[in-house]
Amino acid sequence: METFFTASDIESFRNIPTPFYYYNTGLLKRTLQAVTGEAARYNYHIHYAIKANANHKILKIIQTSGVGADCVSGGEIQAAIRAGFHTDKIVFAGVGKADWEINLGLDNNISCFNVESIPELEVINELATTKGKTARIALRINPEVDAHTHSHITTGMRENKFGINLDQLSAVLDKLQTLHSLKLIGAHFHIGSQITEPGPFILLCQKVSQINHDLEKRGITLDNINFGGGLGIDYETPDRRLIPDFKTYFESFHRHFPVKPGQQIHFEPGRSIVGQCGALISRVLYIKEGSFKKFVILDAGFTELIRPALYGAGHKIENLTSTETEDVYDVVGPICESSDCFGKDVRLPRTHRRDLIAIRSAGAYGEIMASQYNCRKLPQAILSS
């Protein structure tokens, strides 16, 4: 089993003010090699989902792998351009694109707008007409596939705010015929996040195949099919699989989705690329012994990693500086909220004030979702050499 931290890493952490994010760039590069290598077997196209982690140095590393960028805001488009992503590989999704964000995409000739409603089509058409441009668009369609994941990160169902429902698709296509500054180049799908079984992806392939067929009968051939992202990572035992199983993931799509001649297939992985390369490093402030519980109180809280408070998510927690006999603790932060808890009944070596604690698999939705609640300072990020 691969070791994420080296002894020299841990020794260097002692001299760094906590909390901070640590990124293992060697692991990130190996992950990029794995995802691009497996995708290349089928000529699939990759766009990194910037919402997972927009640290500029991380983006620069990802950009050098040759992948594109999946953006969900104007700020993310700007971050992608600053990091060197080619604008002809930038796709722009999101249910609420502001006019300035659409104009930013038009001015930079991005590859595609993934459009989610008729009103959005009308606004993009109006802005593109004003500029004398034609906007390339893909329709984000809800395929009605249950991803069997947390309700907060399920996105492909009728009741979700995202996308165009199947019973609305015909009306959308009719409307498109009247909007002359738009060019339909594809369809976009995204059913959710942190999906760890192939079943939902296989069902997605079946649903999209039927949609593809129905559109062909209507005389519409899609040049691009974008399956979004969603591949999960191992939060409980990250060292067993530091690099996700991209081989099985892409094989599932290759086996179950028949590509039409000339069609390009796109994916938007985020968490699966950066999730395991990051950790949140914190120091123990206090050990508090209550009547029924022992608490490890850290100097990091949900301001630095909100996933446990927001989703009830679990992350592996490690004491990097103690090798004593194990004890059981609730690991909590200093934020003035009861939800500021990283884990209950966590088995750790006997823990003391000033011990270094690592909260693993924090490379995705850690730094990018950090806040300054309680007037806390945003932490720094440290990258391995």
C-alpha positions as CSV (number, residue, x, y, z in Angstrom):
1,M,0.0,0.0,0.0
2,E,1.4,3.4,-1.0
3,T,2.3,5.9,1.7
4,F,0.8,9.3,1.2
5,F,3.0,11.2,3.7
6,T,6.8,10.7,4.0
7,A,8.7,11.1,7.3
8,S,10.2,14.3,5.9
9,D,6.8,15.6,5.0
10,I,5.6,15.2,8.6
11,E,8.8,16.7,10.0
12,S,8.4,19.8,7.8
13,F,4.7,20.2,8.9
14,R,5.9,20.9,12.5
15,N,7.2,24.3,11.4
16,I,4.2,25.4,9.3
17,P,1.4,27.4,10.9
18,T,-1.9,25.4,10.9
19,P,-4.4,24.8,9.6
20,F,-3.2,24.4,6.0
21,Y,-3.9,22.4,2.9
22,Y,-1.2,20.0,1.7
23,Y,-1.1,18.7,-1.9
24,N,0.9,15.8,-3.1
25,T,1.8,16.9,-6.6
26,G,3.4,13.6,-7.5
27,L,0.1,11.8,-6.9
28,L,-1.8,14.5,-8.8
29,K,0.5,14.0,-11.8
30,R,0.1,10.2,-11.7
31,T,-3.7,10.6,-11.5
32,L,-3.7,12.9,-14.5
33,Q,-1.6,10.3,-16.4
34,A,-4.1,7.6,-15.5
35,V,-7.2,9.6,-16.5
36,T,-5.8,10.9,-19.8
37,G,-4.3,7.5,-20.7
38,E,-7.5,5.6,-20.1
39,A,-9.6,8.2,-21.9
40,A,-7.2,8.2,-24.9
41,R,-7.9,4.5,-25.4
42,Y,-11.3,5.5,-26.7
43,N,-10.5,9.0,-28.0
44,Y,-12.6,10.5,-25.1
45,H,-12.1,14.2,-24.3
46,I,-11.6,15.4,-20.7
47,H,-12.5,18.7,-19.2
48,Y,-11.4,19.2,-15.6
49,A,-14.3,20.4,-13.3
50,I,-12.7,23.5,-11.8
51,K,-15.3,23.7,-9.0
52,A,-13.5,20.8,-7.3
53,N,-10.3,22.8,-6.7
54,A,-9.3,26.1,-8.3
55,N,-5.9,26.6,-6.6
56,H,-3.8,28.3,-9.3
57,K,-0.8,26.1,-8.9
58,I,-3.0,23.0,-9.0
59,L,-4.7,24.3,-12.2
60,K,-1.4,24.9,-13.8
61,I,-0.4,21.3,-13.2
62,I,-3.7,20.0,-14.6
63,Q,-3.5,22.3,-17.6
64,T,-0.1,20.9,-18.6
65,S,-1.7,17.5,-19.1
66,G,-3.6,18.8,-22.1
67,V,-7.1,18.5,-20.7
68,G,-9.8,21.2,-21.1
69,A,-11.8,22.9,-18.3
70,D,-15.4,22.6,-17.2
71,C,-16.5,25.9,-15.6
72,V,-19.7,26.9,-13.8
73,S,-19.1,30.6,-13.3
74,G,-17.4,33.5,-14.9
75,G,-14.8,33.5,-12.2
76,E,-13.9,29.9,-13.1
77,I,-13.5,30.9,-16.7
78,Q,-11.1,33.6,-15.7
79,A,-9.2,31.2,-13.4
80,A,-9.0,28.7,-16.3
81,I,-7.7,31.3,-18.7
82,R,-5.1,32.6,-16.1
83,A,-3.9,29.0,-15.7
84,G,-3.4,28.6,-19.4
85,F,-6.3,26.4,-20.5
86,H,-7.1,26.9,-24.1
87,T,-10.5,28.6,-24.5
88,D,-11.5,26.2,-27.3
89,K,-11.5,23.5,-24.6
90,I,-13.5,25.4,-22.0
91,V,-17.2,24.4,-21.5
92,F,-19.5,26.6,-19.4
93,A,-22.3,25.0,-17.4
94,G,-24.6,26.3,-14.7
95,V,-28.3,27.0,-14.2
96,G,-27.9,30.7,-13.6
97,K,-25.4,32.3,-15.9
98,A,-25.3,36.1,-15.5
99,D,-25.1,38.4,-18.6
100,W,-21.5,39.3,-17.8
101,E,-20.5,35.7,-17.6
102,I,-22.1,34.9,-20.9
103,N,-20.4,37.9,-22.5
104,L,-17.1,36.7,-21.1
105,G,-17.6,33.3,-22.7
106,L,-18.6,34.9,-26.0
107,D,-15.6,37.3,-26.0
108,N,-13.2,34.5,-25.4
109,N,-14.8,32.2,-28.0
110,I,-15.2,29.3,-25.5
111,S,-16.0,25.9,-26.9
112,C,-19.5,25.5,-25.6
113,F,-22.3,26.8,-23.4
114,N,-24.2,24.0,-21.7
115,V,-27.7,25.4,-21.7
116,E,-30.4,24.5,-19.1
117,S,-33.6,26.4,-20.1
118,I,-35.5,28.2,-22.8
119,P,-35.0,31.6,-21.1
120,E,-31.2,31.0,-21.0
121,L,-31.3,30.1,-24.7
122,E,-33.0,33.4,-25.4
123,V,-30.5,35.5,-23.4
124,I,-27.5,33.9,-25.0
125,N,-29.0,34.4,-28.4
126,E,-29.7,38.1,-27.7
127,L,-26.2,38.7,-26.4
128,A,-24.5,36.8,-29.2
129,T,-26.6,38.7,-31.8
130,T,-25.5,42.0,-30.3
131,K,-21.8,40.9,-30.7
132,G,-22.4,39.6,-34.2
133,K,-21.4,36.1,-33.0
134,T,-22.8,32.6,-33.1
135,A,-22.7,30.8,-29.7
136,R,-22.0,27.1,-29.7
137,I,-24.4,25.4,-27.3
138,A,-25.2,22.0,-25.9
139,L,-28.5,21.2,-24.2
140,R,-28.2,19.9,-20.7
141,I,-30.8,17.2,-20.4
142,N,-32.1,15.5,-17.3
143,P,-32.0,11.7,-18.2
144,E,-34.0,10.7,-15.1
145,V,-31.2,8.5,-13.7
146,D,-31.0,8.1,-9.9
147,A,-27.3,8.2,-9.0
148,H,-28.0,6.7,-5.5
149,T,-25.8,9.4,-3.9
150,H,-26.4,12.2,-1.3
151,S,-29.5,14.2,-2.1
152,H,-27.4,17.4,-2.2
153,I,-25.3,16.1,-5.0
154,T,-27.9,14.4,-7.2
155,T,-28.4,16.4,-10.3
156,G,-30.1,14.4,-13.0
157,M,-33.6,13.9,-11.8
158,R,-36.8,15.7,-12.7
159,E,-37.1,17.5,-9.4
160,N,-33.5,19.0,-9.5
161,K,-33.0,22.6,-10.6
162,F,-30.6,21.6,-13.3
163,G,-31.2,20.8,-16.9
164,I,-34.1,20.3,-19.3
165,N,-36.6,17.6,-18.5
166,L,-37.2,15.0,-21.2
167,D,-40.9,16.1,-21.6
168,Q,-39.7,19.6,-22.3
169,L,-37.1,18.7,-24.9
170,S,-39.3,18.9,-28.0
171,A,-40.4,22.5,-27.1
172,V,-36.8,23.5,-26.6
173,L,-35.8,22.1,-30.0
174,D,-38.7,24.0,-31.6
175,K,-37.6,27.2,-29.9
176,L,-34.0,26.7,-31.1
177,Q,-35.2,26.9,-34.7
178,T,-36.1,30.6,-34.1
179,L,-32.8,31.6,-32.5
180,H,-30.4,32.3,-35.3
181,S,-27.3,33.2,-33.2
182,L,-27.1,29.8,-31.6
183,K,-25.5,26.6,-33.0
184,L,-26.5,23.3,-31.4
185,I,-23.4,21.1,-31.2
186,G,-24.3,18.6,-28.6
187,A,-26.0,17.3,-25.5
188,H,-24.8,17.5,-21.9
189,F,-25.7,15.1,-19.0
190,H,-24.6,15.0,-15.4
191,I,-26.4,12.8,-12.9
192,G,-24.6,13.5,-9.7
193,S,-21.4,13.2,-7.8
194,Q,-19.5,10.7,-5.7
195,I,-20.9,7.7,-7.6
196,T,-18.9,4.5,-6.7
197,E,-20.8,1.8,-8.6
198,P,-21.0,1.4,-12.4
199,G,-24.8,0.8,-12.4
200,P,-25.9,4.5,-12.7
201,F,-23.4,5.1,-15.4
202,I,-24.6,2.1,-17.4
203,L,-28.2,3.3,-17.0
204,L,-27.1,6.7,-18.2
205,C,-25.6,5.2,-21.3
206,Q,-28.9,3.5,-22.1
207,K,-30.9,6.6,-21.6
208,V,-28.6,8.8,-23.7
209,S,-28.5,6.2,-26.5
210,Q,-32.3,6.4,-26.7
211,I,-32.2,10.2,-26.7
212,N,-29.5,10.1,-29.4
213,H,-31.7,7.8,-31.5
214,D,-34.8,10.0,-31.0
215,L,-33.0,13.1,-32.1
216,E,-31.7,11.4,-35.2
217,K,-35.3,10.5,-36.1
218,R,-36.0,14.2,-35.8
219,G,-33.1,15.0,-38.2
220,I,-30.7,16.2,-35.5
221,T,-27.2,14.7,-35.3
222,L,-25.2,15.7,-32.3
223,D,-21.5,16.2,-32.8
224,N,-20.8,16.0,-29.1
225,I,-22.1,14.0,-26.2
226,N,-20.9,15.2,-22.7
227,F,-21.5,12.7,-19.9
228,G,-20.4,15.1,-17.2
229,G,-18.5,13.7,-14.2
230,G,-19.5,11.9,-11.0
231,L,-16.9,9.2,-10.4
232,G,-16.3,8.9,-6.7
233,I,-13.2,8.2,-4.6
234,D,-12.5,6.1,-1.5
235,Y,-12.8,8.4,1.5
236,E,-12.7,5.6,4.1
237,T,-9.5,3.9,3.1
238,P,-7.8,6.3,0.6
239,D,-4.4,4.6,0.6
240,R,-6.0,1.4,-0.9
241,R,-6.9,3.4,-4.0
242,L,-5.2,6.7,-4.3
243,I,-6.0,6.7,-8.0
244,P,-9.6,6.0,-8.9
245,D,-10.4,3.1,-11.3
246,F,-10.6,5.1,-14.5
247,K,-10.1,1.9,-16.5
248,T,-13.4,0.4,-15.4
249,Y,-15.1,3.8,-15.6
250,F,-14.3,4.5,-19.2
251,E,-14.8,0.8,-20.2
252,S,-18.4,1.0,-18.9
253,F,-19.2,3.9,-21.3
254,H,-17.3,2.2,-24.2
255,R,-19.3,-1.0,-23.8
256,H,-22.7,0.5,-23.2
257,F,-22.8,3.6,-25.3
258,P,-22.7,3.2,-29.1
259,V,-21.0,6.2,-30.6
260,K,-22.5,7.6,-33.8
261,P,-20.0,8.2,-36.7
262,G,-18.2,11.5,-36.1
263,Q,-19.4,12.0,-32.6
264,Q,-17.0,13.1,-29.9
265,I,-17.5,11.9,-26.3
266,H,-16.6,14.3,-23.4
267,F,-16.3,13.9,-19.6
268,E,-15.9,16.4,-16.8
269,P,-14.1,14.7,-13.8
270,G,-13.2,16.9,-10.9
271,R,-13.2,15.1,-7.5
272,S,-11.6,12.0,-9.0
273,I,-8.6,14.0,-10.3
274,V,-7.8,16.1,-7.2
275,G,-9.7,14.5,-4.3
276,Q,-7.0,12.1,-3.0
277,C,-4.0,14.4,-3.6
278,G,-5.0,16.8,-0.9
279,A,-5.2,16.7,2.9
280,L,-6.1,19.3,5.6
281,I,-3.4,19.5,8.2
282,S,-4.4,20.7,11.7
283,R,-3.0,20.9,15.2
284,V,-4.7,19.7,18.4
285,L,-5.7,22.6,20.6
286,Y,-7.2,20.6,23.5
287,I,-8.2,17.2,24.6
288,K,-11.5,17.6,26.4
289,E,-12.9,14.7,28.5
290,G,-16.6,14.9,29.1
291,S,-18.9,12.6,31.0
292,F,-19.5,10.3,28.0
293,K,-17.0,11.4,25.3
294,K,-13.4,12.4,24.8
295,F,-13.0,15.3,22.3
296,V,-10.0,16.1,20.1
297,I,-10.5,19.9,19.5
298,L,-8.6,21.0,16.4
299,D,-7.6,24.4,15.1
300,A,-9.3,23.5,11.8
301,G,-13.1,23.5,11.5
302,F,-15.8,23.4,8.9
303,T,-14.5,26.8,7.6
304,E,-11.6,24.8,6.2
305,L,-13.5,21.6,5.2
306,I,-17.3,21.9,5.1
307,R,-18.2,18.5,3.7
308,P,-18.8,16.7,7.0
309,A,-21.1,19.5,8.2
310,L,-22.8,20.0,4.8
311,Y,-23.2,16.4,3.6
312,G,-22.5,14.3,6.7
313,A,-19.4,13.1,4.8
314,G,-16.7,11.0,6.3
315,H,-13.0,11.6,5.9
316,K,-10.2,9.4,7.2
317,I,-8.5,11.1,10.1
318,E,-4.9,10.4,11.1
319,N,-2.7,11.4,13.9
320,L,0.7,12.0,12.3
321,T,2.8,12.5,15.4
322,S,1.6,9.9,18.0
323,T,2.2,6.1,18.0
324,E,0.7,5.4,21.4
325,T,-2.1,2.9,22.2
326,E,-5.4,3.8,20.5
327,D,-8.3,5.6,22.1
328,V,-11.7,6.7,20.9
329,Y,-12.6,10.4,20.3
330,D,-15.0,12.8,18.6
331,V,-12.8,15.0,16.4
332,V,-14.2,18.5,16.3
333,G,-13.3,22.0,15.3
334,P,-13.4,25.4,17.1
335,I,-16.3,26.9,15.2
336,C,-19.3,28.1,17.3
337,E,-21.7,25.5,15.7
338,S,-22.5,22.0,16.9
339,S,-22.2,20.8,13.3
340,D,-18.5,21.5,13.4
341,C,-17.5,17.9,13.8
342,F,-15.1,15.9,11.5
343,G,-15.9,12.5,13.0
344,K,-17.5,10.7,15.9
345,D,-16.0,7.7,17.7
346,V,-12.8,7.9,15.7
347,R,-10.0,5.5,16.8
348,L,-6.7,7.4,17.0
349,P,-3.4,6.8,18.8
350,R,-3.7,8.5,22.2
351,T,-3.7,12.1,21.2
352,H,-2.2,15.2,23.0
353,R,-2.1,18.9,22.6
354,R,-0.1,20.1,19.6
355,D,-0.2,16.7,17.8
356,L,-0.6,17.0,14.1
357,I,-3.8,15.7,12.6
358,A,-4.4,15.0,8.9
359,I,-7.9,14.9,7.4
360,R,-7.5,13.0,4.2
361,S,-9.1,13.2,0.8
362,A,-9.5,17.0,1.1
363,G,-8.2,17.9,-2.4
364,A,-11.7,18.3,-3.7
365,Y,-14.2,20.7,-2.1
366,G,-11.8,21.6,0.7
367,E,-9.9,24.8,-0.1
368,I,-12.4,25.9,-2.8
369,M,-15.3,25.9,-0.3
370,A,-13.4,27.5,2.6
371,S,-15.1,30.4,4.3
372,Q,-14.2,33.2,6.8
373,Y,-17.1,32.5,9.2
374,N,-16.2,33.5,12.7
375,C,-13.8,36.0,11.1
376,R,-11.3,33.2,10.5
377,K,-8.4,33.7,8.1
378,L,-8.3,31.5,5.0
379,P,-5.5,28.9,5.3
380,Q,-2.5,28.7,3.0
381,A,-1.8,25.8,0.6
382,I,1.5,23.9,0.6
383,L,2.5,21.8,-2.4
384,S,5.0,19.0,-2.3
385,S,8.2,19.6,-4.2
